[in-house]
Amino acid sequence: MTLCLRGLSVPSHASDFSNEKRETRNEKRLQSTVMLLAGDVGGTKTFVGLFERAATRPVTVDIKTFSTQQYASLGDIIDAYLVGLPAVPRLDAACFGVAGPVIEGTATLTNVPWQISAADVVQRFGVRHVGLLNDLESMAYSVAVLEPDELAIIQRGVPRIAANAAVIAAGTGLGEAFLHWIDGRFYPAPSEGGHADFAPHTERQIALLRMLTQEFGRAEWEHVISGPGLVNVHRFTHGVTPCRAADLLRVEPDVAAAISASALEGRCDACVEALQIFVQVYGAEAGNLALRSVAGAVFLGGGIAPKILPALQDGSFVRAFTAKGPMRDLLAAVPVHVILNPQAGLIGAAVYADGMT
């Protein structure tokens, strides 16, 4: 067999030889360069990657994605990742952002039946320095190194250089984090604000609150602003009426994504209303977060925001974000961006690891 390149017939073994040379170079790189190991552990998927140190933003060497719930532990995912590399890397530090509160180096994940310990990772893999962060804290570490093309504007606002910031991210759950501006740099701080009590601000949302309270005993922001939350809102807006996009919901494994697609395409009025409520509540809580931190900027992370960008940019998010009475003008000046890079949490973990030694 031959491969034809620009009119030249090249034996296929030449391509094989090129691949072998590339693999050899990668192997030498892994063995000769001290690397950083980073991970972003979500309720649905986990990113794991190798990075090289750099002056501002660690340089990506390799990234792979794993289905979180197909593994029994983070250690098993790390094992699977390392086995797939052409050589054993020289690891100096590692950091993992995890979807749950981190207390004294240990985390119990909110939506996955795991417990993760930084000490266990040190012992199992022999890495000298291991950091464990809440996933939104990890994402917050990426904010200072993201490029303009990795962000989309929701509200332009009036940028301030020396100011706090905040991150809010809807995905499998709802995460929130603060970035405190101290001595010329950001210091991220985690929170579990997604589990705080949901506060409706329209009659329709009050009715939604009643439904959620009946089902869960109490209602929290995550019951609305998350993938499962959008499914809750979808049930609320439909009631006993069948969804006109039921065919789409049956074939799409990600029900929340199917609801969003139906709404954006205008296939079902109740789906449209569900996404409208979702966006309004998202905007209201993002505004709350900005007030709590006196933020000079707010960033929307997670997997949902980039997929519903047209709905976030149609004005309803900003109206809910700024509807804070005497604080309206303050919030109207706050820039709001969507983080488009799905690996922002992984990059943030690498940034943290880079600063550990």
C-alpha positions, -999 to +999 in steps of 0.1 A: +000+000+000+012+036-007+002+070+004+000+098-023+014+131-011+014+161-036+016+137-065+044+116-050+039+079-041+053+073-007+054+038+008+030+035+038+059+023+060+073+059+056+042+072+075+047+045+101+084+055+105+073+092+110+048+081+137+075+061+154+098+092+154+071+113+168+064+088+196+101+086+204+103+124+207+073+124+230+088+097+251+121+116+254+102+148+263+083+130+291+114+115+305+136+146+303+112+174+313+096+179+348+059+179+343+028+191+361-002+167+363-036+184+365-072+171+367-107+185+365-131+160+381-167+167+373-199+148+379-201+137+343-166+138+329-130+142+340-102+159+322-066+148+330-036+164+314+002+170+315+016+205+314+050+221+312+059+251+334+058+285+318+061+321+328+024+329+328+003+299+317+014+263+318+019+248+283-004+219+275+015+187+266-014+162+266-051+160+276-075+131+278-111+129+288-127+101+310-163+093+319-162+099+356-187+074+368-171+045+348-143+045+374-143+036+411-119+064+421-097+093+410-067+070+414-081+046+389-085+075+363-050+086+370-038+051+364-057+048+332-042+081+320-006+073+329-008+038+313-018+055+280+013+076+278+043+066+258+066+069+288+064+075+326+065+113+331+087+130+356+060+146+379+070+173+403+035+185+413-002+177+407-035+194+414-070+183+410-102+204+410-131+183+423-169+188+424-174+190+461-161+208+492-125+202+501-117+200+539-081+196+550-070+179+518-100+156+516-131+158+494-164+140+492-178+146+458-214+159+456-227+140+426-202+110+425-199+084+453-161+091+458-139+103+485-106+119+474-075+125+495-044+145+484-024+122+508-036+091+489-025+105+456+009+113+471+013+078+484-001+060+454+018+079+427+048+093+445+042+129+435+059+152+460+033+180+459-004+174+454-031+200+457-069+194+460-093+222+451-130+227+448-137+226+410-149+262+409-118+273+429-097+255+403-116+272+374-111+306+391-073+300+389-076+300+351-094+334+349-062+355+350-046+335+321-075+331+297-072+347+263-098+370+248-109+344+223-117+320+251-144+344+264-178+356+251-193+389+262-227+390+279-224+425+293-195+447+283-196+469+315-167+491+326-136+470+332-117+476+365-082+463+369-078+462+407-111+446+417-126+413+429-142+389+405-166+359+407-172+327+388-205+308+386-208+276+366-238+255+357-232+219+346-241+187+364-244+209+395-240+246+402-206+259+415-196+293+427-163+309+436-148+342+445-116+358+434-103+383+460-079+410+446-051+413+471-017+429+465-020+430+428-032+394+421-063+372+425-067+348+454-095+324+445-118+312+473-143+283+470-180+282+482-209+259+482-233+287+472-251+265+447-267+247+476-280+279+492-318+285+493-334+294+460-350+328+460-376+334+433-384+369+420-415+365+398-449+349+404-440+321+380-408+314+398-427+313+431-449+286+417-417+268+406-404+271+442-436+254+455-431+225+432-395+221+441-402+223+478-429+196+475-405+173+458-372+180+476-383+194+510-364+226+502-353+244+470-318+254+463-302+272+433-288+240+419-324+226+416-329+253+389-294+263+376-279+230+364-285+203+339-309+184+362-323+218+373-333+226+337-351+192+336-369+202+368-380+235+352-390+216+320-414+194+341-428+226+358-435+244+325-451+214+309-472+202+338-494+174+324-490+187+288-469+165+266-437+181+253-439+190+216-403+181+212-407+147+228-391+130+198-359+149+204-359+142+241-362+104+234-332+102+211-309+127+229-291+111+259-285+145+274-320+156+283-310+191+294-292+196+260-323+184+242-345+208+261-321+237+253-320+227+216-358+226+215-361+260+231-335+277+209-352+262+178-386+272+190-400+237+187-420+238+219-434+268+237-431+252+271-394+244+264-389+280+254-404+291+287-382+266+306-350+280+291-363+316+298-368+308+335-334+291+336-317+321+321-335+346+343-327+326+375-291+322+363-288+360+358-304+367+392-280+345+411-250+358+391-260+393+402-263+381+438-227+367+436-215+400+422-230+419+451-216+395+477-181+399+463-184+436+450-171+420+418-154+440+391-162+411+367-183+379+366-174+348+346-199+320+336-182+286+334-195+251+330-208+232+301-242+247+297-234+284+291-216+281+258-244+259+244-271+285+252-251+316+243-279+331+222-303+329+251-278+344+275-272+373+251-308+382+243-311+406+273-330+386+298-299+374+317-286+410+320-320+423+331-322+398+359-285+404+368-290+441+372-325+440+389-311+448+424-329+481+433-303+507+444-275+485+432-287+485+395-261+510+383-233+492+401-241+459+385-247+475+351-210+484+351-198+449+358-184+430+328-199+395+324-183+369+303-189+333+293-158+310+295-158+292+262-128+269+269-142+237+283-108+229+299-107+261+320-109+241+352-080+219+341-059+249+331-066+264+366-055+232+383-022+234+363-017+271+373-021+261+409+003+231+406+028+254+389+028+276+420+032+247+445+070+245+443 
